[in-house]
Structures are given as structure tokens and as C-alpha cells.
Amino acid sequence: MAVAAHGRAGDGADKICMNPPMTRSQEPTQRRALITGISGQDGSFLAEFLIKRGYQVHGIVRRASTFTTERLDSIYADPHNQGVKLSLHYGDITDGAGLRRILEHTAPDEVYNLAAQSHVRVSFDQAEYTADAVATGTLRLLEAVRDYISSGRKLRMYQAGSSEMFGAAPPPQNELTPFYPRSPYAVSKVAAHWYAVNYREAYGLHLSNGLLFNHESPRRGETFVTRKITRALTRIKLGLQKSLYLGNLEARRDWGYAGDYVEAMWLMLQQPEPDDYVIATGESHSVREFLDLAAAECCLDWREYVKTDPRYFRPTEVDILCGDASKARERFGWAPKVSFSNLVKMMVENDMELAEQERTLTRAGHIVQRGASQR
């Protein structure tokens, strides 16, 4: 299986041969981690976090005709160099044989399964694919891990859950709250969760489920409501966009900073025994409140620009999510560092800079591709 290139056109990195598989005798003191979904928001933060702690990090990326690894630019290095800490491998959570080969090649100490079709609204339109990637994809990885440890090798695994699994269950939601999923994505995450629990109990895996509530950052995809808002309002401020179309403004979510949440993932795998943990701020805010703060940062009245589009309403809505992370706080001292208001400010500042760059290019006569915030 070829290592994925992360270079740009002409840099000679687009065709790389796979190095021989690593052995523990070659790097006896350096821990290795394998991350599925490494090119996403959480994957990029987690890779940075682990590299700073001395890990050799391997990530699985899907093959595409365009580069999808921009979030990793700050930590990527040419694989021909010495001492490279990040290696990327072509693979997919829907390809069980490929997952087995990557496990054998990388010989990880820790596996973090972050791969998913993670857009809730899209899961209603692509329910079968969502189930295959999120639920059955997790099962494929668990089967690969089961085979990998059958010869006596050890690893610890993190399975990414979601607050959407709680759905219509009344808040605050904690590890004992019954799941009540309200979307194909949430149902698939519930299935993945119970697959993980079953394999933990059946095969003695050190496998922890993280029930992470919404976590955002400037790296969030532009089709997710928080980033869609900050991207659109900054473009509106600079005259690059006229309107922002949204769905349910009254939905309430527990929003934290993604950089804080990946630390919790790592802490779960450092515990003596595996378990399941809710990770959340304990505060709930509406989409309307997010709009208020983001618009204030832009000195705008969002009511002049925001319009309702029925396409963005879910067939079955989740009204309020608010997590209780007491267990994580008591077990390993985790607590969020970035407040809701600072999170919004951080995202607006980032996207204002992007909007200013776009305006400069537009004035210079360059055609800039329309952003997702306009769709």
C-alpha cells in the first residue's frame, strides 16, 4: 500500500515507495500512534498534540485527485528527510484488507478512530453510506485490531463517539444517559459504540469510547454551522457576500474547543483500565447566541443578512445537548480551557483574515472560488 503524498505539484512527493515495516527493536522508546481521519479537524489537532509528546504519528487518508491534507501543513515534512514524525498512508475505513495492511506496517501502540461521514444533515441524504463508514467501518477496524493482537501484540484504541448519540435524551447527558439517536449519523455512532464495548469485553481490548460534545475551531469544515457562520459574517463585513442561509436557530449545543478535546482522547488511553467518557463544557448555547457573538465581533446586525432555508432543517431535530464531564474531571483531571466566547472570537479572527486575503485577490482581478458559507 503506497504512502500518501502530501506535497504539492512538482515537488516530487507524489510517488513514494512504502518503507519496510517498523519493528519495536528499531525504536524501542518511541511510541507510535495510528489515526484514521487524520486530515479532519480533530485528526490534525491530535497529530500535533502527539508529535509534541514525542510520538511517531501515522495517519490514514483517502486517495483523491486533489489535496485534502491542508490541515496538516504545519507538521508535514518530506518523507525523504531524516527524523520525520508524520507518515501518511492511503486507506479507507470501508476497506478492511487495507486497514489490516496498515496496522501490520505501522505497528502502533495506540489507534485513534476518528474517521466518519460526520455531517448530521447529510446523513439523512446519504444514510447507507454513513452507516457503512461510521458503523460498519468501525467494525472493520475492530476486526483488524482483533487479528493484529491475536499474536500477542498489544495496543490501546480510542473510538470517537458523539453527543448526537444522546439525541432527544434530556440534559445534562452523562455516561449513564440512555442513547436516543435522531439521525442516521447518530444511529451509526451508537452502533459503533456498542461494537467497541462488545470487542472490549469479548477480547480484552484496552478500548475507550469518547462521547465528545460539539467541538469547534478555525479548522472546522465550512459546511458545519459554526464555521459557516463565522466564514459568512466576515465575508459579509468585507462586501464579499450578501446573505447567510441557516436552518434552526433555536437548537442548543454544548460547544468547546477542538484543541482541548484531543487532549482528553489521549488521556483516556493513558488510564490503567479502559472506559467510556463524556467530554463537554457543561454549558449550552443556541445557534442564535453563536450568531450574536460572532456578529458583535464583526460589528454587524446579523438579522439584516440571515435568511431561513428549509433545506437546513433536520427531519428529526435534536433540541438541546449539554454534557456532564464530571467523570473525566475526576478520573484524569480534564477540563476545557477555552471559553465559548473566546472560541467564537478565535474563529471570527481567523476567518476575517481569510476574508481580507480573498478581498485582496478579488481586487487584483483573481477569481476566487465561492465558499461553502454561501451554499
NORBEL-V840224 format. One record per residue. N is the residue number from 1. SS is DSSP state (H for helix, E for strand, - for the rest). OMEGA is omega in whole degrees, 0 to 359 (* if undefined). D_FIRST is the distance of its C-alpha to the first C-alpha in Angstrom with 2 decimals. Layout:
n=[N:N]
ss=[SS:SS]
omega=[OMEGA:OMEGA]
d_first=[D_FIRST:D_FIRST]
This chain:
n=[1:2:3:4:5:6:7:8:9:10:11:12:13:14:15:16:17:18:19:20:21:22:23:24:25:26:27:28:29:30:31:32:33:34:35:36:37:38:39:40:41:42:43:44:45:46:47:48:49:50:51:52:53:54:55:56:57:58:59:60:61:62:63:64:65:66:67:68:69:70:71:72:73:74:75:76:77:78:79:80:81:82:83:84:85:86:87:88:89:90:91:92:93:94:95:96:97:98:99:100:101:102:103:104:105:106:107:108:109:110:111:112:113:114:115:116:117:118:119:120:121:122:123:124:125:126:127:128:129:130:131:132:133:134:135:136:137:138:139:140:141:142:143:144:145:146:147:148:149:150:151:152:153:154:155:156:157:158:159:160:161:162:163:164:165:166:167:168:169:170:171:172:173:174:175:176:177:178:179:180:181:182:183:184:185:186:187:188:189:190:191:192:193:194:195:196:197:198:199:200:201:202:203:204:205:206:207:208:209:210:211:212:213:214:215:216:217:218:219:220:221:222:223:224:225:226:227:228:229:230:231:232:233:234:235:236:237:238:239:240:241:242:243:244:245:246:247:248:249:250:251:252:253:254:255:256:257:258:259:260:261:262:263:264:265:266:267:268:269:270:271:272:273:274:275:276:277:278:279:280:281:282:283:284:285:286:287:288:289:290:291:292:293:294:295:296:297:298:299:300:301:302:303:304:305:306:307:308:309:310:311:312:313:314:315:316:317:318:319:320:321:322:323:324:325:326:327:328:329:330:331:332:333:334:335:336:337:338:339:340:341:342:343:344:345:346:347:348:349:350:351:352:353:354:355:356:357:358:359:360:361:362:363:364:365:366:367:368:369:370:371:372:373:374:375]
ss=[-:-:E:-:-:-:-:-:-:-:-:-:-:-:-:-:-:-:-:-:-:-:-:-:-:-:-:-:-:-:-:E:E:E:E:E:-:-:-:-:H:H:H:H:H:H:H:H:H:H:H:H:-:-:-:E:E:E:E:E:E:-:-:-:-:-:-:-:-:H:H:H:-:-:-:-:-:-:-:-:-:-:-:-:-:E:E:E:E:E:-:-:-:-:-:H:H:H:H:H:H:H:H:H:H:H:-:-:-:E:E:E:E:-:-:-:-:-:-:H:H:H:H:H:H:-:H:H:H:H:H:H:H:H:H:H:H:H:H:H:H:H:H:H:H:H:H:H:H:-:-:-:-:-:-:E:E:E:E:E:-:-:H:H:H:-:-:-:-:-:-:-:E:-:-:-:-:-:-:-:-:-:-:H:H:H:H:H:H:H:H:H:H:H:H:H:H:H:H:H:H:H:H:-:-:E:E:E:E:E:E:E:-:-:E:E:-:-:-:-:-:-:-:-:H:H:H:H:H:H:H:H:H:H:H:H:H:-:-:-:-:-:-:E:E:E:-:-:-:-:-:E:E:-:-:E:E:H:H:H:H:H:H:H:H:H:H:H:H:-:-:-:-:-:-:E:E:E:E:-:-:-:-:-:E:E:H:H:H:H:H:H:H:H:H:H:H:H:-:-:-:H:H:H:-:E:E:E:-:H:H:H:-:-:-:-:-:-:-:E:-:-:E:-:-:H:H:H:H:H:H:H:-:-:-:-:-:-:-:H:H:H:H:H:H:H:H:H:H:H:H:H:H:H:H:H:H:H:H:H:H:H:H:-:-:-:-:-:-:-:-:H:H:H:-]
omega=[186:173:182:175:177:179:175:184:176:183:176:185:187:176:184:177:177:175:177:180:179:173:183:180:180:181:190:185:183:179:181:179:175:183:168:183:186:182:177:180:184:181:181:177:181:179:177:181:183:179:178:179:172:180:162:187:175:180:178:178:177:178:178:181:176:180:181:188:182:182:182:184:185:182:181:174:179:183:177:181:176:174:180:184:182:177:181:184:175:178:182:181:177:182:184:180:178:178:179:181:181:177:180:183:188:180:186:170:181:176:178:181:180:184:179:159:197:180:187:182:180:182:175:181:181:186:183:179:179:179:181:182:188:183:182:176:176:178:178:180:178:177:178:178:179:178:183:183:184:180:177:178:184:170:175:187:174:177:182:172:184:175:178:178:180:173:184:178:183:178:355:182:176:185:181:180:178:177:176:186:185:178:175:176:182:177:180:178:176:178:179:179:183:170:182:179:181:180:175:183:184:189:176:179:169:189:181:175:174:179:187:174:188:178:191:177:173:179:180:178:187:177:176:196:182:181:177:180:184:178:183:184:178:177:176:180:183:175:182:184:184:187:175:181:182:178:186:181:184:177:183:182:176:187:175:182:185:179:176:189:179:175:178:177:182:181:178:183:177:181:180:182:178:179:179:186:168:175:187:179:184:177:178:181:180:174:178:178:177:177:180:183:181:180:178:177:181:184:179:168:188:182:178:189:185:178:181:176:182:181:184:173:178:175:173:188:170:188:186:174:178:189:175:184:182:183:179:179:182:184:184:169:180:173:179:180:184:180:179:182:178:177:179:180:179:182:179:180:178:185:173:177:177:180:178:176:179:179:179:179:180:179:180:176:179:176:181:181:180:181:180:182:180:184:*]
d_first=[0.00:3.78:6.64:9.13:12.29:15.49:17.94:20.53:21.26:22.27:21.01:18.45:15.61:13.98:11.77:10.33:8.70:6.96:10.19:11.28:11.41:14.52:17.67:20.68:22.92:21.28:22.09:24.74:26.30:23.57:22.32:18.76:18.11:15.25:16.34:15.38:17.19:17.29:18.28:21.38:24.76:24.47:20.94:22.09:25.29:23.69:21.25:24.37:26.37:24.07:23.57:27.36:27.62:25.59:22.28:18.87:17.16:13.55:13.12:11.14:11.93:12.07:11.48:15.05:17.23:19.02:18.33:18.59:18.40:22.03:22.96:20.84:22.53:24.96:22.50:19.71:19.81:18.23:15.41:17.29:20.24:21.35:21.58:19.04:19.23:16.62:12.85:10.93:7.48:6.92:8.16:11.61:14.39:15.14:12.02:12.92:10.47:7.54:10.04:10.73:7.48:7.72:11.37:11.21:9.34:11.67:14.74:16.58:20.35:20.51:18.57:19.95:19.38:20.58:18.67:21.24:23.15:25.87:28.64:31.49:33.43:30.46:29.76:33.06:31.92:28.40:29.24:27.03:23.84:24.90:25.43:22.06:20.19:22.69:24.10:21.83:18.73:20.33:21.09:17.51:16.61:19.80:19.06:15.73:17.80:20.56:18.56:17.23:20.86:22.36:22.27:24.31:21.82:23.01:21.77:23.52:22.42:23.85:24.10:25.30:28.41:30.79:34.53:34.39:34.27:37.92:38.89:42.59:43.31:46.10:45.38:44.97:41.84:40.69:38.70:41.51:41.80:41.01:38.22:39.50:36.57:37.65:34.58:31.60:29.45:31.79:31.98:28.19:28.20:31.02:29.08:26.08:28.68:30.28:27.08:26.44:30.05:29.94:26.90:28.54:31.72:30.43:27.91:29.23:26.34:27.26:26.37:28.38:28.81:29.74:32.15:31.98:34.58:34.09:32.85:32.82:32.45:32.38:28.62:29.30:28.24:31.22:31.54:32.45:36.21:36.71:34.68:36.06:39.51:39.11:37.37:40.09:43.09:42.24:41.83:45.09:46.79:45.99:46.92:43.45:43.56:46.48:45.45:43.08:42.52:41.94:42.47:44.01:45.46:46.87:43.65:43.48:40.43:39.85:38.07:36.71:34.58:30.82:30.87:33.25:31.30:28.02:30.23:31.35:27.82:27.46:31.00:30.39:27.83:30.33:32.98:34.00:33.57:31.32:33.14:33.16:34.44:35.78:35.15:37.66:40.51:43.25:44.46:44.28:44.78:45.06:43.32:46.82:47.04:43.76:45.23:48.45:46.82:44.44:47.30:49.61:47.19:47.37:51.14:50.78:52.24:49.25:51.66:52.40:48.82:47.08:47.33:46.37:43.94:43.95:40.33:39.27:41.14:39.28:40.74:41.03:41.48:40.96:44.09:43.66:41.10:42.22:40.53:42.13:39.95:42.68:40.56:37.90:40.76:42.55:39.62:37.84:39.93:37.73:39.58:38.73:39.72:39.71:42.44:42.27:44.45:42.51:39.24:40.80:42.22:38.91:37.24:40.21:40.36:36.71:37.13:40.49:38.87:36.33:39.27:41.24:38.46:38.28:42.07:42.12:39.66:41.65:44.88:43.42:42.76:39.02:37.75:35.83:33.67:35.33:34.00:33.07:36.31:38.27:36.66]
